[in-house]
């Protein structure tokens, strides 16, 4: 994989980069770069931002900060190694792999390990299924994310894909996304650069998709979870994400793949109603949500300046309110100027 693709893969699956210096040290950005835990929340999660000791806020796990402390993420192609382990064998298996790489004259940080848990049903590979979903929809022209924020009592969908034509045209025109993008790519432009993708927007339909990933033997559990998501009327389509083909007799769609990796997408048996008022609020929230990721490419003085704050000391509430007031085009203009420095 390219450095950028490997970073996105690691962030979704939790597959860890090995350390060049210590076989016991590994790194993955999975879970580090969140913004909100809930849809339409007024509380920032600890992720891209963090509170300091004086109840202020500052950048924390931005991609730029991570790249500064771990420069290996942005250089050289990376390789994915599937590694079968049990809970008792994981450390020794990683140490053995590390030793083999060193003996072969390789840099361990160019290798990511995807663990296959032989003592866990399904191999612990649900995050890999989430990656398959996200990658499929990215290449279909959507912005995708796993573990998407939703509501208390509803749950956290394993994966979501969003198609918003007006916003996407602006992002593509600037070279900020390819045909589609993993959401985290919006926060990584200052590290991995812009895209050279030039094709015009063809799909002009707004489309929101959600998926739930599980082993095939717990299909009923997936359906109960999708029932919760469909009850609030935000999404156009709902999918079960399964690792092997099954007969699709469900009201929900199915995304699966065979032993050679060929993906099959089957729509569900019914079309679910949409709550138009709630949907409009959700689309507006998504637009603001994307802004946080784009703005994390700036340095802190630039960020404070675009928010109209003269002081470099900000609070969570002031940041949320200021970002929500910003015009999307203004964010793109300021970001364009900042990226010219790289």
N, C-alpha and C positions, 0 to 999 in steps of 0.2 A: 504494500500500500504506500501511497504518498504520505509524507508527514501529516498533512491535514486530514486525509481519510483515516489514518491510523488513530489520530487524536479523537476524531468523532466516534470511531469504533470503540475505543477505550472508554469514552465518556458514557456511551450507551450500555455496553456489555459489562463494564467493570474489569475487562481484561487488563492486566497490569504490565507496564514496562518493567523489564528487569533493570537492576542497577549495575553500573559499570564497576562499582567499587565494593559492593557487599551483597552476597547472595541472599541475605535475609531482608534486604530492603527492596521494596517494589513501589510503583506509583500508578495510580489511575485518577483521572479527574472526575470519575463518576460521582454524582451527588454533590460536587463542590461548587457548582456554578448556578445554583438556583436563584430566583428572584422572589417569587411568591409561592407559598404552599397551597393557597386557595385562590380561586377565581374571584376577582373584584375585592381582594383583600386590601385592608389599609395597613398591613404589616409586612415589611420586607423580611424575607428569610435571610439567615446568615449564609452567604454564598458569594455572589458578585460583590455584595456589600456586607459590611460588618459594623456593629456599634463599637465605639471606643469607650474608654473609661469615663468620659464626661457626657455620656448619653448622646454623643454626636455620631456621625456616620462617615465611613470612608470606603474606598475601593478595597476589596479583599482578594477573592479568588478570581480576578480577571484573567483572561488568557494571557495577556501581556505580563502580568505579575508571575504567573506560573512559568511562562517561557523564560523569564529572567532568572528564576531559581533553578529551572530544569531546561537548559537550552537544547538538550538532545531532542525535545519534542518537535523542533522545527527544522531539523536537518536530516538528510539521508532517508532513503526508503526504509520502511519498516516491514517486518515479517511476523505473521501470526502463527503461533505454535499451539495446537490443541494438546492438552496434557491430561491424561486420565489419572485421577487421584482419589484417595479416600481421606477422611479427616485426619487419620493417623499418618498418612504418607505424603501429605501436601508439602511440608517443609523439605523433606529429604528429596522429593521429586524435583522441586525447584532448585535445590542446591546441586543436584546431579546435572540438571540442564545447564545451569550456570557454569559448572565445571567444564562441560563438553564445549560450550561456546568459547570459553577462554582458551581451552586447549586448541581449538580450531582457529584461533586468532581473530575471533569475531568480537564486536562490541555488544555486550548484552543489552544495552539500552536501545538497540535497533530491533529488539525482539519483544513481542507482547505475548503473554501466556493466557490462553483461554482454557480455564479449568473445566474438565468434564468430571463431575462428582459421581463416582461409581457407587457411592453409598447413599445417594439421594435419588428418589424417583424423578425421572426426567432429566437426570444429569445436572440439575441446577442451571439449565440452559434457557430459562424463560427470557432473560435479558437478550440472548442471541435471537430469539424469535422477535422481540421488540425491534432489534436492529434490522432484521429482514423486512419488517413492515415499514420502518422509517426509510430504509434505503430504497425500497420499491416506490414509495410515494415521493421521495426526493427526486428520483429519476423520472417520475410522472409529472413533475412540475409543481409540487407542493412544498411548503415549509413543514417539517416534521419534528416531533419531540416525543420522548418517552417519559412516562410518569408525569402526565400533564396535570396542572392544577385544576381542581374542580371545587366541589362543595363539601362541607361537613355532612356526614350521613350518606353521601352518595358514593364516596370512594375516590380513588386515584386511578384513572384509566392508564393501562400499560403503555399505550401509544396513541398519538393523535396526528392528523395531517390536515393542513389548512390551505385552502386555495382562495385567495382574495385578489382578484385580477388587477384592480387599480393600484394597490400597494405593490404587488409583484412587478408590475410594469416599471414602476419607479425604481425598485431595487435592481432589476435587470439592466435598466438603462445606465445605471451607475456602475455596473459590474460587481454588485454586492452579493449576487447569487448566480448560480448556474441556471439550468432549467428549473431546478428547485433547490432546496437547501435543508440541512439539519439546522435547527434553530441556533445551536451553538456557533455555527459558522458566522452568524451576524455579530457575535462577540469576539471573533477571531480574525477580523480583517487586518488589524495592525500587526498580526504575527504571520499569517499565511498569505496575505495579499488578496488582491481582487481577482475576479474571474474574467476570462476572455470570451465567455459565452455571448454570442451575438444574435441568436434566433429571436424572432418577434413573438410576442404573446399570442397564442392561438386559442387557448381555452379561456373563454370569457365568462364562464359560469362560476359563481361562488359555490364552494363545496367544502363541507367540514366532515371529517371522517374520524371514527374512533375505533380502537381495537383492543381486545383483551387476549393475552397469551397464556396458555396453560398446556400441560400434557393432555393428550386426547382422551384419557380415561376420566377426566373431571369436566366433561362437557357441560354437565348440569350446573356446575359451579360457575362456569363462564357465563352461561345464559342468565343466571340470577344476577350476576354483576352487570351484564349488559341491560337487563331489565331496569336497573337503577339509572343507568346513563340515559336510556331512551325516555325515561319518565319525565325528564326536565325539558326535552324538546329542543336541544341545541344543535344536534348533528343531523346530517343528511343520511349517513350510512353507518352501520355498526357491524363489526367483523369479529369472529373468532379467529385467532391466529394459532394454528396447530402445526406440529412438526411432521405430520404424515397425512396422506390423503384419507379422508373419510367421506361417506356419503352425506351430501348436504340436504338434510330435510328440515333445517331450522328456519325460524323466522328471521334469523340473523345471517349475515354473509359469512364467508369462509375464505381465509387466506392460508395457503399451505404450499408445500413444495415436495418434489419427489427426491429419490436418492441421488439424482444428478443435478439437483438444484433448480429445476424448472419450476417456476412459481405459477400457481393457479389461483385466480381470484373469482369467486362465485358470489353473486349478490343474494341477499336474503329473500324470503318468500313474501314479505310485506314491506310497504313503505310507511315509515313512522311519521306522525304529525310533528310539525315544528311550531314551537311557541315563538311567534314572530317578534313580539316585544322583547322577550328574554334573549332571543337570537341577536337582535340589533345591539343590545347592551354587551353581549359577549363579543361581537365583532369589534366594537369600539374598544373594549378592554384588550383584545388581542393586539390591536394596533398600538396601544400604549405599552403593552407587554414587549412587543418587538423593539420599541424605542429604548428600553432599558439595556437590552443586549447590544444594540448599535452604539449607544452612548458609552458603554464600558470600554470602547476602543480609545477614548480620549484620555489624556492625563487629567489629574484632579483639578488643576486650575482651569483647564478648558471646560471641564464638566461643570464646574461652578459658574463659569462665565455664561455658558449657554442657558443655564437655569436662571440667569439674572440675579445671581447672588454675589454680592461684593466680598463677603467673608468666605473663607475656605472651610468654615465650620458649619455643617448642615445637620439637620435632624431627619429621621425617617419620614415624618409627616411632610416636612417642607420639600423633600426630594420627590415623594410620590405626587404631591400636588403640582409641583413645578413641571415634572416630566409630562403629566397628563395635560397640562396647558399648552405644551409645545406643539407647533404644527409639524407634521411628519416631514414636510419638505425642508423645514428649517433644520431639523436634525440631520437630514442628508447633506445639506449644504455645508454645515459646520464639520461634519465627518469627512466630507470630501477634502476640505482644506487641511484637516489634520493628517489625513492619509498621504497627502502629497509629501510629507516629511519623511516617509518610510521608503 
